[in-house]
Amino acid sequence: MIRKAFIMSIKQGCELEYEKRHNPIWPELEATLLEHGVRSYSIFLHPDKRYLFAYAEIENEGLWNAIPSTDVCQKWWQWMSEIMETNPDMSPKTVNCEEVFHMRHPQVKG
C-alpha cells in the first residue's frame, strides 16, 4: 500500500460548508476513488489555520494520477472551488508532504 499525504486550504468561513459537502460524499466520486485503487482517504481540518491535511492509502500511483482526468473529479473540483483555494484549472492548491516516520503494528497488514 502506498501512503499519500498533502495539505490544502479552505476559504475563511467555509469550514462547515466543506464538512457538509463531504457528508455524504457523492456516491459516483466514492466509486471513482475505489475504482482507482484508493483504499482509505481521510481529511483533517486545522481549525485556526483552515489547513486541510489529507491522507490516502492507494494501490497504484498511475491509477491515483488518473483520478483528476475523470469527469466526476472535474465536476467536484468545480463545485469545491467556491470554498477552497484553487489553481486556475480548479484543482485544489496542494502541498505534498513527505513521509518522515511510519509505525505499523506487526499484526496489521497493509
PyMOL commands that set and color helices and strands:
alter all, ss='L'
color gray80, all
select helices_A, chain A and resi 15-22+27-35+61-69+71-80
alter helices_A, ss='H'
color red, helices_A
select strands_A, chain A and resi 2-9+38-46+51-58+95-96
alter strands_A, ss='S'
color yellow, strands_A
deselect
rebuild
show_as cartoon
